[in-house]
């Protein structure tokens, strides 16, 4: 089973023991932007908001 983007980003954050607040500081995105990954309908998330955490985690 393939993980959704939301599930993968949450797994990466949890694996590193980060809270949303800590991740917010590291990637310079607001909690509301990061929290929107949890929403069922996340089609309005900008590519930039997905690329920043991906670069931080070192994933594609």
PDB file as gemmi writes it, atoms N, CA and C in Angstrom:
CRYST1    1.000    1.000    1.000  90.00  90.00  90.00 P 1                      
ATOM      1  N   UNK A   1       0.836  -1.181   0.000  1.00  0.00           N  
ATOM      2  CA  UNK A   1       0.000   0.000   0.000  1.00  0.00           C  
ATOM      3  C   UNK A   1       0.882   1.246   0.000  1.00  0.00           C  
ATOM      4  N   UNK A   2       0.599   2.155  -0.906  1.00  0.00           N  
ATOM      5  CA  UNK A   2       1.365   3.384  -1.024  1.00  0.00           C  
ATOM      6  C   UNK A   2       0.811   4.443  -0.072  1.00  0.00           C  
ATOM      7  N   UNK A   3       1.719   5.168   0.593  1.00  0.00           N  
ATOM      8  CA  UNK A   3       1.305   6.218   1.516  1.00  0.00           C  
ATOM      9  C   UNK A   3       0.926   7.477   0.757  1.00  0.00           C  
ATOM     10  N   UNK A   4      -0.027   8.209   1.300  1.00  0.00           N  
ATOM     11  CA  UNK A   4      -0.358   9.516   0.735  1.00  0.00           C  
ATOM     12  C   UNK A   4       0.739  10.500   1.123  1.00  0.00           C  
ATOM     13  N   UNK A   5       0.731  11.660   0.486  1.00  0.00           N  
ATOM     14  CA  UNK A   5       1.712  12.693   0.825  1.00  0.00           C  
ATOM     15  C   UNK A   5       1.576  13.071   2.293  1.00  0.00           C  
ATOM     16  N   UNK A   6       0.342  13.219   2.752  1.00  0.00           N  
ATOM     17  CA  UNK A   6       0.125  13.589   4.151  1.00  0.00           C  
ATOM     18  C   UNK A   6       0.712  12.551   5.096  1.00  0.00           C  
ATOM     19  N   UNK A   7       0.436  11.280   4.809  1.00  0.00           N  
ATOM     20  CA  UNK A   7       0.938  10.205   5.677  1.00  0.00           C  
ATOM     21  C   UNK A   7       2.461  10.162   5.677  1.00  0.00           C  
ATOM     22  N   UNK A   8       3.058  10.320   4.509  1.00  0.00           N  
ATOM     23  CA  UNK A   8       4.522  10.267   4.411  1.00  0.00           C  
ATOM     24  C   UNK A   8       5.174  11.417   5.164  1.00  0.00           C  
ATOM     25  N   UNK A   9       4.632  12.629   4.999  1.00  0.00           N  
ATOM     26  CA  UNK A   9       5.204  13.774   5.710  1.00  0.00           C  
ATOM     27  C   UNK A   9       5.049  13.635   7.216  1.00  0.00           C  
ATOM     28  N   UNK A  10       3.912  13.124   7.655  1.00  0.00           N  
ATOM     29  CA  UNK A  10       3.727  12.909   9.094  1.00  0.00           C  
ATOM     30  C   UNK A  10       4.702  11.854   9.601  1.00  0.00           C  
ATOM     31  N   UNK A  11       4.858  10.750   8.865  1.00  0.00           N  
ATOM     32  CA  UNK A  11       5.800   9.699   9.269  1.00  0.00           C  
ATOM     33  C   UNK A  11       7.211  10.247   9.392  1.00  0.00           C  
ATOM     34  N   UNK A  12       7.622  11.061   8.431  1.00  0.00           N  
ATOM     35  CA  UNK A  12       8.970  11.636   8.469  1.00  0.00           C  
ATOM     36  C   UNK A  12       9.134  12.543   9.679  1.00  0.00           C  
ATOM     37  N   UNK A  13       8.107  13.339   9.975  1.00  0.00           N  
ATOM     38  CA  UNK A  13       8.177  14.236  11.134  1.00  0.00           C  
ATOM     39  C   UNK A  13       8.245  13.443  12.429  1.00  0.00           C  
ATOM     40  N   UNK A  14       7.414  12.421  12.550  1.00  0.00           N  
ATOM     41  CA  UNK A  14       7.378  11.609  13.762  1.00  0.00           C  
ATOM     42  C   UNK A  14       8.678  10.825  13.927  1.00  0.00           C  
ATOM     43  N   UNK A  15       9.207  10.274  12.835  1.00  0.00           N  
ATOM     44  CA  UNK A  15      10.478   9.537  12.899  1.00  0.00           C  
ATOM     45  C   UNK A  15      11.593  10.401  13.462  1.00  0.00           C  
ATOM     46  N   UNK A  16      11.546  11.679  13.180  1.00  0.00           N  
ATOM     47  CA  UNK A  16      12.576  12.603  13.660  1.00  0.00           C  
ATOM     48  C   UNK A  16      12.226  13.230  15.002  1.00  0.00           C  
ATOM     49  N   UNK A  17      11.055  12.853  15.541  1.00  0.00           N  
ATOM     50  CA  UNK A  17      10.651  13.340  16.862  1.00  0.00           C  
ATOM     51  C   UNK A  17      10.338  14.826  16.887  1.00  0.00           C  
ATOM     52  N   UNK A  18       9.808  15.352  15.774  1.00  0.00           N  
ATOM     53  CA  UNK A  18       9.514  16.777  15.697  1.00  0.00           C  
ATOM     54  C   UNK A  18       8.031  17.046  15.906  1.00  0.00           C  
ATOM     55  N   UNK A  19       7.741  18.152  16.561  1.00  0.00           N  
ATOM     56  CA  UNK A  19       6.369  18.642  16.637  1.00  0.00           C  
ATOM     57  C   UNK A  19       6.127  19.511  15.405  1.00  0.00           C  
ATOM     58  N   UNK A  20       4.870  19.855  15.143  1.00  0.00           N  
ATOM     59  CA  UNK A  20       4.578  20.764  14.038  1.00  0.00           C  
ATOM     60  C   UNK A  20       5.272  22.110  14.252  1.00  0.00           C  
ATOM     61  N   UNK A  21       5.335  22.560  15.505  1.00  0.00           N  
ATOM     62  CA  UNK A  21       5.983  23.830  15.818  1.00  0.00           C  
ATOM     63  C   UNK A  21       7.478  23.783  15.480  1.00  0.00           C  
ATOM     64  N   UNK A  22       8.125  22.685  15.816  1.00  0.00           N  
ATOM     65  CA  UNK A  22       9.552  22.550  15.520  1.00  0.00           C  
ATOM     66  C   UNK A  22       9.784  22.487  14.018  1.00  0.00           C  
ATOM     67  N   UNK A  23       8.939  21.755  13.315  1.00  0.00           N  
ATOM     68  CA  UNK A  23       9.069  21.674  11.867  1.00  0.00           C  
ATOM     69  C   UNK A  23       8.836  23.040  11.237  1.00  0.00           C  
ATOM     70  N   UNK A  24       7.868  23.775  11.766  1.00  0.00           N  
ATOM     71  CA  UNK A  24       7.576  25.128  11.281  1.00  0.00           C  
ATOM     72  C   UNK A  24       8.840  25.986  11.329  1.00  0.00           C  
ATOM     73  N   UNK A  25       9.562  25.916  12.433  1.00  0.00           N  
ATOM     74  CA  UNK A  25      10.792  26.692  12.577  1.00  0.00           C  
ATOM     75  C   UNK A  25      11.868  26.240  11.589  1.00  0.00           C  
ATOM     76  N   UNK A  26      11.977  24.945  11.377  1.00  0.00           N  
ATOM     77  CA  UNK A  26      13.018  24.395  10.517  1.00  0.00           C  
ATOM     78  C   UNK A  26      12.805  24.715   9.035  1.00  0.00           C  
ATOM     79  N   UNK A  27      11.558  24.667   8.574  1.00  0.00           N  
ATOM     80  CA  UNK A  27      11.303  24.845   7.141  1.00  0.00           C  
ATOM     81  C   UNK A  27      10.697  26.206   6.805  1.00  0.00           C  
ATOM     82  N   UNK A  28      10.455  27.019   7.831  1.00  0.00           N  
ATOM     83  CA  UNK A  28       9.935  28.366   7.639  1.00  0.00           C  
ATOM     84  C   UNK A  28       8.585  28.367   6.901  1.00  0.00           C  
ATOM     85  N   UNK A  29       7.707  27.482   7.317  1.00  0.00           N  
ATOM     86  CA  UNK A  29       6.328  27.456   6.836  1.00  0.00           C  
ATOM     87  C   UNK A  29       5.416  27.559   8.048  1.00  0.00           C  
ATOM     88  N   UNK A  30       4.277  28.168   7.875  1.00  0.00           N  
ATOM     89  CA  UNK A  30       3.354  28.326   8.993  1.00  0.00           C  
ATOM     90  C   UNK A  30       2.738  26.992   9.401  1.00  0.00           C  
ATOM     91  N   UNK A  31       2.279  26.948  10.653  1.00  0.00           N  
ATOM     92  CA  UNK A  31       1.599  25.745  11.129  1.00  0.00           C  
ATOM     93  C   UNK A  31       0.345  25.479  10.317  1.00  0.00           C  
ATOM     94  N   UNK A  32      -0.312  26.554   9.879  1.00  0.00           N  
ATOM     95  CA  UNK A  32      -1.524  26.346   9.084  1.00  0.00           C  
ATOM     96  C   UNK A  32      -1.186  25.695   7.744  1.00  0.00           C  
ATOM     97  N   UNK A  33      -0.070  26.084   7.144  1.00  0.00           N  
ATOM     98  CA  UNK A  33       0.358  25.447   5.885  1.00  0.00           C  
ATOM     99  C   UNK A  33       0.731  23.998   6.141  1.00  0.00           C  
ATOM    100  N   UNK A  34       1.482  23.749   7.194  1.00  0.00           N  
ATOM    101  CA  UNK A  34       1.877  22.384   7.517  1.00  0.00           C  
ATOM    102  C   UNK A  34       0.670  21.557   7.941  1.00  0.00           C  
ATOM    103  N   UNK A  35      -0.237  22.146   8.678  1.00  0.00           N  
ATOM    104  CA  UNK A  35      -1.427  21.440   9.118  1.00  0.00           C  
ATOM    105  C   UNK A  35      -2.362  21.102   7.975  1.00  0.00           C  
ATOM    106  N   UNK A  36      -2.278  21.862   6.900  1.00  0.00           N  
ATOM    107  CA  UNK A  36      -3.165  21.595   5.767  1.00  0.00           C  
ATOM    108  C   UNK A  36      -2.818  20.277   5.090  1.00  0.00           C  
ATOM    109  N   UNK A  37      -1.623  19.759   5.345  1.00  0.00           N  
ATOM    110  CA  UNK A  37      -1.271  18.447   4.805  1.00  0.00           C  
ATOM    111  C   UNK A  37      -2.182  17.367   5.385  1.00  0.00           C  
ATOM    112  N   UNK A  38      -2.727  17.612   6.560  1.00  0.00           N  
ATOM    113  CA  UNK A  38      -3.585  16.631   7.214  1.00  0.00           C  
ATOM    114  C   UNK A  38      -4.984  16.616   6.615  1.00  0.00           C  
ATOM    115  N   UNK A  39      -5.360  17.706   5.980  1.00  0.00           N  
ATOM    116  CA  UNK A  39      -6.713  17.820   5.444  1.00  0.00           C  
ATOM    117  C   UNK A  39      -6.954  16.797   4.340  1.00  0.00           C  
ATOM    118  N   UNK A  40      -8.180  16.366   4.248  1.00  0.00           N  
ATOM    119  CA  UNK A  40      -8.530  15.398   3.204  1.00  0.00           C  
ATOM    120  C   UNK A  40      -8.373  16.003   1.816  1.00  0.00           C  
ATOM    121  N   UNK A  41      -8.679  17.288   1.692  1.00  0.00           N  
ATOM    122  CA  UNK A  41      -8.607  17.964   0.403  1.00  0.00           C  
ATOM    123  C   UNK A  41      -7.455  18.954   0.441  1.00  0.00           C  
ATOM    124  N   UNK A  42      -6.288  18.509  -0.014  1.00  0.00           N  
ATOM    125  CA  UNK A  42      -5.109  19.358   0.076  1.00  0.00           C  
ATOM    126  C   UNK A  42      -4.637  19.831  -1.287  1.00  0.00           C  
ATOM    127  N   UNK A  43      -5.526  19.873  -2.262  1.00  0.00           N  
ATOM    128  CA  UNK A  43      -5.135  20.247  -3.619  1.00  0.00           C  
ATOM    129  C   UNK A  43      -4.698  21.700  -3.723  1.00  0.00           C  
ATOM    130  N   UNK A  44      -5.035  22.531  -2.757  1.00  0.00           N  
ATOM    131  CA  UNK A  44      -4.659  23.937  -2.811  1.00  0.00           C  
ATOM    132  C   UNK A  44      -3.283  24.221  -2.220  1.00  0.00           C  
ATOM    133  N   UNK A  45      -2.574  23.210  -1.767  1.00  0.00           N  
ATOM    134  CA  UNK A  45      -1.237  23.391  -1.219  1.00  0.00           C  
ATOM    135  C   UNK A  45      -0.281  23.690  -2.371  1.00  0.00           C  
ATOM    136  N   UNK A  46       0.517  24.727  -2.201  1.00  0.00           N  
ATOM    137  CA  UNK A  46       1.451  25.094  -3.259  1.00  0.00           C  
ATOM    138  C   UNK A  46       2.577  24.070  -3.359  1.00  0.00           C  
ATOM    139  N   UNK A  47       3.167  23.995  -4.533  1.00  0.00           N  
ATOM    140  CA  UNK A  47       4.307  23.099  -4.732  1.00  0.00           C  
ATOM    141  C   UNK A  47       5.447  23.484  -3.791  1.00  0.00           C  
ATOM    142  N   UNK A  48       5.603  24.787  -3.586  1.00  0.00           N  
ATOM    143  CA  UNK A  48       6.639  25.301  -2.698  1.00  0.00           C  
ATOM    144  C   UNK A  48       6.476  24.739  -1.287  1.00  0.00           C  
ATOM    145  N   UNK A  49       5.233  24.647  -0.824  1.00  0.00           N  
ATOM    146  CA  UNK A  49       4.966  24.159   0.528  1.00  0.00           C  
ATOM    147  C   UNK A  49       5.205  22.661   0.655  1.00  0.00           C  
ATOM    148  N   UNK A  50       5.267  21.952  -0.442  1.00  0.00           N  
ATOM    149  CA  UNK A  50       5.592  20.526  -0.409  1.00  0.00           C  
ATOM    150  C   UNK A  50       7.097  20.329  -0.575  1.00  0.00           C  
ATOM    151  N   UNK A  51       7.705  21.155  -1.406  1.00  0.00           N  
ATOM    152  CA  UNK A  51       9.144  21.027  -1.686  1.00  0.00           C  
ATOM    153  C   UNK A  51       9.985  21.355  -0.455  1.00  0.00           C  
ATOM    154  N   UNK A  52       9.606  22.378   0.304  1.00  0.00           N  
ATOM    155  CA  UNK A  52      10.401  22.772   1.486  1.00  0.00           C  
ATOM    156  C   UNK A  52      10.567  21.636   2.486  1.00  0.00           C  
ATOM    157  N   UNK A  53       9.482  20.974   2.935  1.00  0.00           N  
ATOM    158  CA  UNK A  53       9.688  19.862   3.866  1.00  0.00           C  
ATOM    159  C   UNK A  53      10.427  18.685   3.207  1.00  0.00           C  
ATOM    160  N   UNK A  54      10.169  18.442   1.925  1.00  0.00           N  
ATOM    161  CA  UNK A  54      10.863  17.339   1.235  1.00  0.00           C  
ATOM    162  C   UNK A  54      12.367  17.582   1.229  1.00  0.00           C  
ATOM    163  N   UNK A  55      12.789  18.793   0.958  1.00  0.00           N  
ATOM    164  CA  UNK A  55      14.226  19.111   0.984  1.00  0.00           C  
ATOM    165  C   UNK A  55      14.774  18.968   2.399  1.00  0.00           C  
ATOM    166  N   UNK A  56      14.014  19.436   3.380  1.00  0.00           N  
ATOM    167  CA  UNK A  56      14.438  19.326   4.776  1.00  0.00           C  
ATOM    168  C   UNK A  56      14.666  17.866   5.158  1.00  0.00           C  
ATOM    169  N   UNK A  57      13.755  16.991   4.728  1.00  0.00           N  
ATOM    170  CA  UNK A  57      13.854  15.564   5.041  1.00  0.00           C  
ATOM    171  C   UNK A  57      14.813  14.825   4.119  1.00  0.00           C  
ATOM    172  N   UNK A  58      15.197  15.442   3.006  1.00  0.00           N  
ATOM    173  CA  UNK A  58      16.096  14.785   2.076  1.00  0.00           C  
ATOM    174  C   UNK A  58      15.422  13.703   1.248  1.00  0.00           C  
ATOM    175  N   UNK A  59      14.153  13.940   0.888  1.00  0.00           N  
ATOM    176  CA  UNK A  59      13.395  12.981   0.092  1.00  0.00           C  
ATOM    177  C   UNK A  59      12.870  13.649  -1.179  1.00  0.00           C  
ATOM    178  N   UNK A  60      12.490  12.822  -2.140  1.00  0.00           N  
ATOM    179  CA  UNK A  60      11.907  13.323  -3.389  1.00  0.00           C  
ATOM    180  C   UNK A  60      10.439  13.630  -3.200  1.00  0.00           C  
TER     181      UNK A  60                                                      
END                                                                             
